[in-house]
């Protein structure tokens, strides 16, 4: 495993000779990706390998989830639709929780992550669950996906963009998608300046599995990221009271009623999306 990490660090620190790519830009990107490698290695250490076997009950949740689900991941899989036989790039696959669902939906999955440790766990997950074909793996940068131009039907990225340089990621997602191809993302949000200020007032040391570069996104950042695409279906999730109920044990019993209230309020009052903690959105390349 250490040897894999060493190879990934060598890759991340190699000199980029593309025209117009400034040395200071390369240095900043190198530091960013090295921080992500360290974060991912810490995340991999926390994985309980006994949890790698997927239950039929859990997989069933993501086969055909309803459009009005209360859960952002289920909604992302609702947007995915029928991908049997399609080329799906899982952008930031992590340790494979979503890879196995994509494989069960009979997509041709390309699971990409910068972390050799997480890819190794993802491979192990596929083996444990008897997935022997339909999935290939790449340890690579999100900015240099090892796949030809216009070769991907769907880019599926769950909680990945907030780790990345958005401009570079947008260019790469656009490059790999076929005309008419789609990208589906789910991202943490903090658009409200008031909520951002309140969060900064709460002292918190970053755990080892959190990179200093990751941050919740804003609606303005997503709008900028989406400029070259056509925006499709989108939904926001988790207003502040639901986030509080998720984190505070004495409010835990109120979580599901509050999520149902979120759905009603966000449907009726779209301006409340400004205060939502998660956004799922679909983009299409013309």
Backbone bond lengths (Angstrom), bond angles and torsions (degrees), N, CA, C in turn:
res aa  C-N    CA-C-N  psi(-1)  N-CA   C-N-CA  omega(-1)  CA-C   N-CA-C  phi
1 X - - - 1.459 - - 1.527 111.23 -
2 X 1.344 115.92 -40.39 1.466 119.74 177.99 1.523 110.64 -62.58
3 X 1.340 116.21 -37.20 1.462 119.88 179.30 1.523 110.42 -63.63
4 X 1.335 116.63 -40.18 1.460 120.42 177.54 1.516 111.13 -61.75
5 X 1.337 116.26 -43.73 1.462 120.09 179.03 1.517 110.92 -62.33
6 X 1.345 116.74 -40.72 1.456 120.43 178.99 1.522 111.27 -60.15
7 X 1.340 117.02 -42.24 1.452 120.72 178.55 1.525 110.70 -63.99
8 X 1.342 116.47 -40.49 1.465 119.93 -179.37 1.516 110.85 -66.40
9 X 1.335 117.27 -38.92 1.465 120.59 178.40 1.526 109.71 -65.14
10 X 1.342 117.46 -40.66 1.459 120.54 176.82 1.512 110.76 -59.74
11 X 1.351 116.00 -43.04 1.465 120.11 178.41 1.520 110.67 -62.07
12 X 1.326 116.75 -46.71 1.469 120.51 -174.28 1.518 111.82 -67.84
13 X 1.334 117.38 -24.76 1.463 119.43 -177.06 1.515 113.02 -101.11
14 X 1.327 118.18 4.53 1.459 119.81 179.48 1.523 110.24 -68.50
15 X 1.323 116.47 154.73 1.459 121.19 -177.38 1.514 110.50 -80.47
16 X 1.310 117.02 131.21 1.463 122.53 178.46 1.515 108.46 -92.40
17 X 1.330 116.78 127.06 1.461 120.88 -176.40 1.507 112.35 -109.09
18 X 1.331 118.29 17.15 1.457 119.14 179.86 1.526 110.63 -65.36
19 X 1.343 117.28 142.36 1.469 120.35 178.95 1.520 111.44 -56.63
20 X 1.315 116.61 134.38 1.454 121.01 176.38 1.512 114.37 81.37
21 X 1.342 117.52 2.86 1.467 120.43 -179.29 1.517 108.27 -94.17
22 X 1.320 117.32 105.59 1.456 122.29 -171.29 1.525 111.20 -74.59
23 X 1.336 115.84 148.99 1.456 120.81 -178.37 1.520 111.04 -60.36
24 X 1.351 117.41 -41.63 1.466 118.86 -179.49 1.523 111.34 -65.30
25 X 1.331 117.06 -31.70 1.453 120.51 176.61 1.532 110.00 -67.70
26 X 1.350 115.41 -42.03 1.461 120.38 178.61 1.525 110.50 -62.41
27 X 1.355 116.85 -42.27 1.456 120.64 -178.80 1.521 110.94 -63.13
28 X 1.339 116.53 -44.88 1.454 119.81 178.27 1.518 112.17 -62.48
29 X 1.333 116.51 -41.32 1.452 120.81 179.41 1.521 110.86 -66.08
30 X 1.342 116.73 -39.33 1.461 121.03 178.33 1.522 110.54 -60.10
31 X 1.331 117.72 -47.38 1.462 120.94 179.66 1.525 110.92 -61.43
32 X 1.326 116.02 -41.01 1.463 121.95 -180.00 1.531 109.65 -60.56
33 X 1.342 116.56 -49.03 1.467 119.88 -177.23 1.527 111.67 -69.81
34 X 1.318 117.70 -34.33 1.465 119.65 175.87 1.525 110.86 -64.48
35 X 1.334 116.60 -38.42 1.464 119.88 176.00 1.523 110.45 -62.57
36 X 1.336 116.46 -39.62 1.460 119.98 178.12 1.529 111.62 -67.08
37 X 1.332 117.12 -36.35 1.461 120.29 176.14 1.526 110.75 -62.07
38 X 1.318 116.84 -43.09 1.462 120.01 179.01 1.521 110.87 -65.76
39 X 1.336 115.82 -41.78 1.466 119.75 178.33 1.532 110.85 -60.78
40 X 1.321 115.97 -45.41 1.454 120.39 -177.55 1.520 111.86 -66.30
41 X 1.332 116.39 -37.25 1.463 119.68 177.21 1.522 110.59 -62.60
42 X 1.346 116.38 -40.57 1.467 120.07 177.47 1.524 110.87 -65.99
43 X 1.332 116.51 -39.09 1.464 120.36 177.90 1.526 110.62 -62.93
44 X 1.331 116.28 -42.27 1.465 120.53 -178.91 1.523 111.34 -61.94
45 X 1.327 117.06 -35.55 1.465 120.65 -179.89 1.521 111.98 -65.94
46 X 1.317 117.44 -22.22 1.464 121.44 -177.97 1.529 112.47 -88.35
47 X 1.321 117.44 -6.01 1.453 121.11 -175.69 1.529 110.24 -75.31
48 X 1.317 115.75 130.34 1.455 122.37 173.86 1.530 107.06 -92.02
49 X 1.324 117.06 109.28 1.468 119.92 -175.46 1.524 112.15 -62.44
50 X 1.336 116.94 -19.32 1.474 119.22 177.59 1.519 111.73 -68.07
51 X 1.335 116.48 -15.76 1.469 120.18 -177.98 1.530 112.41 -90.97
52 X 1.330 118.07 3.31 1.454 120.35 -173.68 1.528 113.41 -74.34
53 X 1.317 117.94 -23.50 1.462 119.83 179.38 1.525 109.42 -75.33
54 X 1.324 116.01 125.45 1.468 121.48 -178.15 1.520 110.25 -88.64
55 X 1.317 115.92 138.50 1.460 120.10 177.24 1.530 109.53 -87.24
56 X 1.309 115.66 149.18 1.459 120.18 177.46 1.524 110.55 -60.79
57 X 1.323 116.56 -35.23 1.467 121.10 179.78 1.520 111.11 -62.25
58 X 1.341 116.38 -43.23 1.459 119.29 -179.09 1.523 111.05 -70.47
59 X 1.323 117.97 -41.82 1.461 121.00 178.60 1.525 111.10 -60.93
60 X 1.325 116.29 -36.46 1.471 120.83 -177.34 1.523 111.96 -62.58
61 X 1.335 117.30 -27.38 1.468 120.35 -179.67 1.520 111.91 -61.46
62 X 1.339 116.56 -26.95 1.456 120.81 -171.12 1.529 113.21 -109.76
63 X 1.323 117.17 7.24 1.462 120.36 179.22 1.518 110.77 -72.96
64 X 1.323 116.81 -47.78 1.465 120.63 -179.27 1.522 110.02 -150.77
65 X 1.326 117.97 64.10 1.468 120.33 -176.90 1.527 111.09 -69.59
66 X 1.336 117.69 149.22 1.470 121.03 -177.67 1.524 111.77 -73.94
67 X 1.325 116.17 158.32 1.467 120.92 -178.79 1.517 111.93 -66.94
68 X 1.345 116.53 -25.23 1.467 119.37 -176.52 1.528 112.65 -100.73
69 X 1.336 117.03 21.86 1.460 120.64 177.31 1.526 111.17 -55.16
70 X 1.317 115.56 154.69 1.464 120.97 178.41 1.524 112.72 -87.88
71 X 1.340 116.94 -2.90 1.462 120.72 -170.88 1.527 110.80 -116.96
72 X 1.316 115.77 130.81 1.466 120.30 -172.90 1.522 112.36 -65.09
73 X 1.330 118.86 -37.85 1.462 119.67 -179.60 1.525 110.65 -67.20
74 X 1.328 117.43 -40.25 1.459 120.16 176.68 1.531 110.53 -61.88
75 X 1.320 116.57 -38.43 1.468 118.91 179.21 1.528 110.68 -66.22
76 X 1.325 117.56 -38.19 1.468 120.40 177.41 1.531 110.44 -60.80
77 X 1.322 116.70 -40.73 1.465 119.52 177.77 1.526 111.43 -72.65
78 X 1.332 117.33 -27.49 1.469 119.55 172.20 1.536 109.59 -63.37
79 X 1.317 117.44 -45.14 1.464 121.24 178.62 1.528 111.55 -62.42
80 X 1.316 116.30 -32.45 1.460 120.68 -177.26 1.528 111.50 -59.24
81 X 1.321 116.94 -42.46 1.462 120.10 179.30 1.519 112.32 68.55
82 X 1.331 115.68 -155.61 1.462 122.17 -177.91 1.525 109.27 -81.89
83 X 1.326 115.99 111.75 1.469 120.46 -179.43 1.528 111.43 -116.13
84 X 1.311 117.20 17.86 1.467 120.55 179.82 1.531 109.60 -57.23
85 X 1.319 115.35 124.50 1.453 120.53 178.76 1.510 115.11 80.95
86 X 1.333 118.62 -2.33 1.463 120.86 -179.05 1.524 111.20 -91.37
87 X 1.339 114.57 155.19 1.458 121.19 176.96 1.529 108.47 -84.39
88 X 1.335 115.82 113.65 1.467 121.51 -178.71 1.517 109.17 -116.51
89 X 1.321 116.47 119.47 1.459 122.12 173.71 1.523 108.17 -90.47
90 X 1.324 116.03 114.21 1.469 118.90 173.82 1.523 106.91 -87.58
91 X 1.311 114.26 106.08 1.467 124.17 -169.75 1.518 108.48 -87.62
92 X 1.345 116.76 101.12 1.449 120.37 -173.16 1.512 109.84 82.39
93 X 1.338 116.64 66.93 1.471 120.45 -170.31 1.517 113.26 -77.87
94 X 1.345 116.82 -16.93 1.456 118.36 179.86 1.520 111.27 59.65
95 X 1.318 115.49 -140.68 1.469 119.28 -175.70 1.526 113.05 -96.35
96 X 1.336 116.85 16.98 1.450 120.12 162.70 1.506 118.53 96.25
97 X 1.339 118.00 12.74 1.467 119.32 -179.96 1.530 112.02 -60.29
98 X 1.332 116.20 -35.78 1.465 119.71 179.40 1.532 112.03 -94.30
99 X 1.330 116.92 -23.20 1.464 120.11 178.19 1.522 110.63 -56.76
100 X 1.316 116.13 -44.10 1.463 119.24 -176.26 1.529 111.21 -66.92
101 X 1.333 117.28 -33.50 1.464 120.11 177.04 1.526 109.96 -67.35
102 X 1.327 116.91 -43.89 1.466 120.95 177.87 1.526 110.86 -60.71
103 X 1.328 116.23 -40.16 1.462 119.88 178.77 1.525 110.72 -65.19
104 X 1.331 117.02 -40.72 1.466 120.81 178.79 1.528 111.21 -67.08
105 X 1.313 117.22 -23.68 1.468 120.13 176.41 1.529 111.39 -88.86
106 X 1.337 115.27 10.93 1.467 124.30 169.32 1.530 113.58 66.33
107 X 1.333 115.59 28.67 1.465 119.76 171.19 1.520 109.54 -79.59
108 X 1.335 116.46 158.31 1.460 121.64 166.52 1.527 105.92 -88.26
109 X 1.317 116.17 105.09 1.463 121.52 -168.03 1.520 110.57 -98.59
110 X 1.337 115.16 131.29 1.459 122.53 169.92 1.526 106.43 -111.60
111 X 1.332 116.48 102.10 1.464 121.74 -177.35 1.521 108.94 -89.73
112 X 1.325 116.32 115.67 1.468 121.86 -175.51 1.522 110.45 -118.44
113 X 1.325 115.44 133.49 1.464 120.42 174.34 1.518 107.94 -153.94
114 X 1.323 116.74 150.80 1.463 120.69 178.75 1.519 111.65 -76.77
115 X 1.331 117.35 -15.32 1.458 121.70 -173.23 1.526 112.31 -94.89
116 X 1.333 118.49 117.41 1.464 119.75 175.27 1.516 112.56 -65.10
117 X 1.347 117.31 -33.37 1.466 119.73 178.79 1.522 111.57 -63.83
118 X 1.342 116.60 -45.01 1.461 119.29 -178.33 1.526 111.22 -69.68
119 X 1.324 117.72 -36.97 1.461 119.84 176.70 1.532 109.99 -64.36
120 X 1.329 117.46 -39.15 1.471 120.43 177.90 1.528 110.71 -61.22
121 X 1.331 116.96 -41.11 1.464 120.20 177.96 1.523 110.27 -67.71
122 X 1.337 116.63 -38.45 1.460 120.63 178.13 1.533 110.21 -61.38
123 X 1.324 117.55 -44.38 1.464 121.02 176.40 1.537 110.71 -57.55
124 X 1.334 114.56 -44.20 1.464 119.33 -179.56 1.526 110.56 -63.60
125 X 1.330 116.85 -38.24 1.470 120.68 178.08 1.533 110.37 -60.61
126 X 1.328 116.35 -44.49 1.460 119.09 179.87 1.526 110.89 -62.14
127 X 1.342 116.74 -41.97 1.458 120.23 179.50 1.524 111.46 -63.45
128 X 1.329 116.55 -44.93 1.468 121.21 -179.08 1.527 111.28 -60.01
129 X 1.338 116.12 -33.49 1.457 120.47 -176.31 1.536 112.97 -98.72
130 X 1.310 116.38 10.49 1.456 119.95 173.69 1.512 115.22 73.81
131 X 1.339 117.43 21.79 1.466 121.18 176.89 1.530 107.71 -87.71
132 X 1.308 117.10 106.54 1.463 121.58 -174.06 1.525 113.44 -109.86
133 X 1.328 117.88 -6.47 1.460 120.68 179.50 1.520 108.99 -151.83
134 X 1.329 115.32 165.78 1.463 120.50 176.43 1.506 115.28 88.90
135 X 1.350 117.61 -2.81 1.467 121.05 179.46 1.526 108.54 -131.61
136 X 1.326 116.59 128.54 1.462 120.59 170.41 1.522 108.58 -122.03
137 X 1.319 115.92 156.22 1.459 121.59 -172.27 1.526 110.85 -121.97
138 X 1.340 115.25 145.88 1.466 121.18 173.24 1.522 109.31 -137.03
139 X 1.321 115.91 128.95 1.466 121.42 166.38 1.515 105.86 -92.61
140 X 1.323 116.90 104.94 1.465 120.19 -172.08 1.519 110.08 -160.37
141 X 1.320 114.67 164.28 1.457 121.93 177.00 1.522 110.49 -73.13
142 X 1.312 115.85 145.40 1.466 120.93 175.67 1.518 111.62 -67.11
143 X 1.339 117.29 -15.89 1.457 121.51 -179.67 1.529 112.51 -93.51
144 X 1.324 117.31 -7.39 1.459 121.76 -179.60 1.530 108.27 -140.06
145 X 1.316 116.23 70.20 1.461 121.51 -177.66 1.530 108.76 -71.00
146 X 1.326 117.94 127.40 1.469 120.01 -178.59 1.531 111.79 -78.65
147 X 1.305 115.51 69.52 1.460 121.57 177.59 1.527 107.91 -150.85
148 X 1.335 118.74 147.78 1.465 120.12 -176.41 1.526 112.90 -66.13
149 X 1.320 115.17 163.25 1.459 121.32 174.72 1.528 109.74 -58.67
150 X 1.329 115.84 144.75 1.470 122.84 171.96 1.528 112.73 50.79
151 X 1.337 116.02 47.08 1.462 120.35 -176.54 1.523 114.21 -119.57
152 X 1.339 117.46 -0.41 1.460 121.64 -172.55 1.529 109.95 -116.70
153 X 1.329 116.15 135.76 1.464 120.72 177.50 1.529 112.11 -82.42
154 X 1.341 116.21 -40.85 1.466 120.90 -178.13 1.522 109.62 -139.70
155 X 1.322 116.50 131.73 1.464 122.31 166.48 1.519 106.51 -99.88
156 X 1.326 116.01 124.38 1.465 121.60 -176.60 1.524 107.34 -119.67
157 X 1.335 116.71 110.40 1.461 121.11 -175.47 1.511 112.11 -128.31
158 X 1.323 116.19 108.80 1.460 120.95 -179.80 1.527 110.38 -102.78
159 X 1.318 116.13 114.06 1.461 122.79 177.18 1.530 111.51 57.70
160 X 1.332 116.03 50.01 1.458 121.35 -178.60 1.524 112.87 -118.68
161 X 1.344 117.85 -40.15 1.461 120.00 -172.27 1.521 112.47 -61.21
162 X 1.322 118.67 -32.79 1.462 119.94 -177.62 1.530 112.30 -70.83
163 X 1.342 116.87 -5.45 1.466 121.44 172.14 1.527 112.17 -92.80
164 X 1.330 118.07 -7.48 1.464 121.27 -164.65 1.520 113.52 -117.36
165 X 1.333 114.89 165.14 1.459 122.64 165.59 1.528 105.83 -75.20
166 X 1.322 117.55 114.18 1.462 120.77 -169.38 1.522 112.96 -67.20
167 X 1.312 117.85 -37.97 1.465 119.90 -179.14 1.527 110.94 -63.91
168 X 1.332 116.88 -44.54 1.462 120.61 179.77 1.527 110.74 -67.45
169 X 1.329 116.60 -40.35 1.467 120.11 179.11 1.522 110.84 -64.20
170 X 1.334 117.63 -41.42 1.472 120.91 -179.81 1.523 110.62 -61.50
171 X 1.338 117.36 -41.67 1.464 120.52 178.89 1.526 111.25 -62.54
172 X 1.336 116.52 -40.64 1.463 119.43 -177.09 1.531 111.49 -73.34
173 X 1.313 117.22 -39.44 1.468 120.12 176.63 1.531 109.61 -61.69
174 X 1.315 116.47 -43.67 1.472 120.40 178.45 1.530 110.87 -62.60
175 X 1.318 116.70 -40.58 1.467 120.62 -178.13 1.530 111.97 -61.64
176 X 1.328 117.31 -45.62 1.475 119.48 -171.95 1.524 112.64 -79.83
177 X 1.345 118.65 -22.03 1.464 120.36 -177.31 1.519 111.94 -74.20
178 X 1.320 115.18 140.54 1.458 120.94 170.83 1.527 109.20 -71.94
179 X 1.325 118.92 156.24 1.472 119.69 170.47 1.538 109.47 -56.61
180 X 1.313 116.20 129.73 1.452 121.05 -174.55 1.506 113.80 88.03
181 X 1.346 116.59 -7.50 1.460 120.66 178.71 1.517 111.94 -70.57
182 X 1.329 115.09 160.52 1.462 120.62 -175.60 1.520 111.68 -121.39
183 X 1.329 115.01 153.67 1.463 122.06 170.84 1.527 107.73 -125.12
184 X 1.323 116.27 134.78 1.463 122.04 -179.95 1.518 107.92 -125.03
185 X 1.325 115.77 124.56 1.460 121.33 -177.51 1.526 110.70 -129.61
186 X 1.320 114.72 149.42 1.460 122.02 169.74 1.517 106.88 -128.95
187 X 1.353 116.52 126.61 1.458 119.76 -171.81 1.533 112.23 -139.06
188 X 1.351 116.43 147.04 1.466 119.79 172.74 1.523 110.21 -71.92
189 X 1.314 116.17 143.81 1.464 121.51 -174.41 1.526 110.85 -127.50
190 X 1.341 114.70 149.35 1.462 120.56 167.73 1.520 106.56 -154.53
191 X 1.336 115.30 78.27 1.465 120.88 -176.17 1.515 112.93 -80.81
192 X 1.310 116.41 -30.20 1.459 120.22 -174.91 1.531 111.60 -74.27
193 X 1.345 118.05 121.97 1.473 120.05 175.64 1.526 112.00 -58.50
194 X 1.330 116.49 -33.99 1.465 119.88 179.73 1.524 110.42 -63.84
195 X 1.338 117.11 -46.18 1.466 120.41 178.59 1.524 111.12 -65.12
196 X 1.331 117.08 -35.75 1.468 119.59 178.59 1.526 110.11 -65.56
197 X 1.336 116.69 -41.31 1.464 119.43 178.89 1.524 111.05 -65.79
198 X 1.333 116.56 -41.44 1.468 119.95 178.84 1.518 110.92 -62.36
199 X 1.325 116.30 -39.90 1.468 119.74 -179.17 1.531 110.07 -65.11
200 X 1.335 117.69 -38.11 1.460 120.16 -179.53 1.529 111.90 -68.18
201 X 1.321 116.77 -22.13 1.457 120.64 179.97 1.526 112.02 -77.40
202 X 1.326 116.67 -13.47 1.466 120.56 -179.25 1.527 108.15 -94.40
203 X 1.343 118.08 111.77 1.473 119.20 -178.33 1.516 110.63 -65.79
204 X 1.325 115.80 134.36 1.466 119.57 -177.57 1.525 109.14 -156.66
205 X 1.323 116.98 122.00 1.456 120.99 174.68 1.528 108.45 -83.24
206 X 1.355 115.82 133.48 1.455 119.43 -179.24 1.524 110.41 -65.31
207 X 1.332 118.75 126.44 1.468 119.73 172.79 1.524 110.44 -67.38
208 X 1.328 116.25 164.22 1.464 120.38 -174.11 1.518 112.52 -65.15
209 X 1.340 117.84 -23.88 1.459 119.51 -178.31 1.526 112.35 -89.73
210 X 1.332 117.59 12.17 1.468 122.10 176.36 1.523 108.75 -116.35
211 X 1.334 116.14 126.84 1.455 121.39 -179.99 1.527 110.46 -81.12
212 X 1.335 118.28 145.70 1.465 120.23 176.70 1.527 112.67 -66.23
213 X 1.337 118.01 -13.44 1.458 121.27 -178.09 1.529 112.59 -92.88
214 X 1.308 118.46 -19.12 1.468 118.58 -177.47 1.527 110.21 -76.54
215 X 1.323 115.59 148.98 1.464 120.40 -176.43 1.524 108.00 -161.14
216 X 1.340 117.75 151.41 1.467 118.62 172.32 1.529 109.81 -64.08
217 X 1.316 116.17 147.44 1.458 120.91 -179.24 1.526 111.22 -90.09
218 X 1.306 115.69 171.44 1.462 121.79 174.64 1.526 108.91 -117.13
219 X 1.316 116.37 161.83 1.463 120.21 176.84 1.527 110.82 -60.47
220 X 1.322 116.87 -35.04 1.465 120.37 178.64 1.529 110.75 -64.20
221 X 1.329 117.59 -39.31 1.462 120.67 178.80 1.529 111.30 -66.57
222 X 1.320 116.76 -39.71 1.462 119.39 178.52 1.529 110.17 -66.67
223 X 1.320 117.29 -38.86 1.462 121.24 176.75 1.525 110.75 -60.23
224 X 1.329 116.54 -43.79 1.460 120.90 178.37 1.524 110.83 -65.26
225 X 1.320 117.12 -43.99 1.465 121.37 178.78 1.528 111.27 -58.70
226 X 1.325 117.01 -34.91 1.463 122.63 -172.17 1.521 113.95 -86.50
227 X 1.319 119.67 0.68 1.469 122.85 -169.29 1.525 114.03 -55.24
228 X 1.324 117.77 -37.84 1.466 120.11 -175.97 1.526 112.50 -85.04
229 X 1.322 116.73 -2.69 1.458 121.59 -175.53 1.524 110.36 -114.53
230 X 1.316 115.08 170.01 1.460 121.50 169.47 1.526 107.28 -97.35
231 X 1.321 116.78 125.07 1.456 120.89 -180.00 1.519 110.03 -74.73
232 X 1.334 116.18 129.00 1.455 121.62 178.90 1.520 111.23 -103.10
233 X 1.319 115.58 -137.03 1.464 120.72 -177.73 1.526 110.65 -72.13
234 X 1.323 114.82 148.71 1.461 119.82 -178.29 1.520 110.04 -154.69
235 X 1.314 116.14 149.14 1.462 121.97 173.46 1.517 109.80 -147.00
236 X 1.330 114.95 150.16 1.458 121.16 175.05 1.529 109.27 -109.67
237 X 1.334 114.86 153.94 1.461 121.68 -176.02 1.523 110.07 -137.94
238 X 1.318 115.24 156.06 1.462 123.93 169.57 1.525 114.29 65.10
239 X 1.313 115.54 85.28 1.466 120.92 169.68 1.532 109.11 -75.58
240 X 1.335 118.06 166.19 1.470 119.98 -170.30 1.517 115.51 -52.70
241 X 1.347 117.82 -37.74 1.470 118.89 -178.54 1.533 111.54 -66.80
242 X 1.317 117.26 -32.63 1.472 119.70 177.28 1.516 110.99 -70.42
243 X 1.322 116.55 -38.90 1.463 119.73 176.66 1.521 110.35 -62.33
244 X 1.342 116.28 -40.55 1.466 119.82 178.84 1.528 110.39 -63.94
245 X 1.326 116.90 -42.85 1.468 120.50 -179.82 1.523 111.43 -65.06
246 X 1.334 116.76 -31.51 1.459 120.88 179.62 1.520 111.49 -69.00
247 X 1.332 116.68 -30.34 1.455 121.10 -174.16 1.524 114.50 -98.74
248 X 1.325 117.14 -22.62 1.463 120.55 -175.46 1.526 110.23 -104.06
249 X 1.326 117.36 116.17 1.470 120.31 -174.84 1.521 114.13 -54.55
250 X 1.332 118.24 -37.62 1.462 119.48 -176.15 1.532 112.48 -72.71
251 X 1.364 117.55 -10.59 1.470 121.00 176.20 1.525 112.69 -104.88
252 X 1.337 117.16 -0.61 1.460 121.20 -172.10 1.524 112.67 -57.93
253 X 1.323 117.80 -36.22 1.470 119.80 -178.51 1.529 112.37 -67.63
254 X 1.327 116.51 -18.47 1.472 120.34 -179.87 1.514 112.49 -90.56
255 X 1.348 118.36 -1.55 1.456 121.17 -171.14 1.526 112.86 -61.66
256 X 1.313 119.14 -50.24 1.460 120.70 -177.03 1.529 112.08 -65.77
257 X 1.342 120.27 -44.90 1.471 118.95 174.51 1.533 112.45 -58.00
258 X 1.335 117.15 -37.87 1.462 120.24 179.47 1.528 111.34 -68.43
259 X 1.316 117.20 -36.56 1.469 119.22 177.16 1.527 111.46 -66.66
260 X 1.328 116.34 -36.61 1.469 118.58 175.87 1.531 109.92 -66.15
261 X 1.315 116.23 -37.17 1.472 120.96 176.59 1.532 110.11 -65.64
262 X 1.328 116.74 -40.05 1.470 120.67 175.66 1.523 110.90 -55.21
263 X 1.328 115.61 -47.61 1.466 119.50 -176.93 1.519 111.19 -59.76
264 X 1.320 116.20 -42.57 1.470 120.73 179.46 1.519 110.01 -64.99
265 X 1.321 116.85 -48.88 1.460 121.35 -175.35 1.533 111.90 -66.19
266 X 1.327 116.55 -41.21 1.466 119.87 -178.99 1.524 111.75 -71.09
267 X 1.323 117.16 -25.27 1.463 120.47 176.18 1.525 110.65 -74.89
268 X 1.327 116.21 -41.08 1.469 120.78 -175.98 1.524 112.58 -81.65
269 X 1.312 116.77 -35.13 1.467 121.07 -174.02 1.525 109.12 -125.39
270 X 1.337 116.06 89.05 1.456 120.66 -174.08 1.521 112.90 -63.29
271 X 1.329 117.75 -23.61 1.455 119.71 -179.88 1.532 111.86 -64.80
272 X 1.339 117.21 -18.59 1.462 120.06 178.68 1.529 112.52 -69.27
273 X 1.354 116.90 -14.66 1.460 119.40 176.58 1.530 111.55 -57.83
274 X 1.309 115.52 -25.70 1.467 121.78 178.56 1.531 111.27 -59.30
275 X 1.335 116.88 -25.50 1.468 121.79 -176.14 1.528 112.74 -107.02
276 X 1.331 116.91 1.36 1.463 120.44 -178.31 1.527 110.79 -75.71
277 X 1.339 116.01 151.23 1.461 121.35 -175.03 1.522 113.47 -92.93
278 X 1.333 118.21 -16.42 1.466 121.22 -178.10 1.525 108.98 -140.39
279 X 1.325 115.41 140.88 1.465 120.57 176.26 1.522 108.97 -132.11
280 X 1.333 114.92 131.89 1.461 122.60 174.45 1.524 107.03 -110.55
281 X 1.330 116.86 131.06 1.458 118.55 -177.48 1.523 111.09 -145.75
282 X 1.325 113.78 152.96 1.457 122.73 -178.42 1.528 108.93 -117.74
283 X 1.333 116.28 134.29 1.449 122.32 177.74 1.531 108.74 -121.99
284 X 1.329 115.69 151.37 1.465 119.83 177.74 1.518 109.53 -130.45
285 X 1.326 115.56 137.61 1.461 121.25 176.28 1.535 108.71 -91.83
286 X 1.320 116.77 126.32 1.452 120.29 178.77 1.532 111.16 -73.69
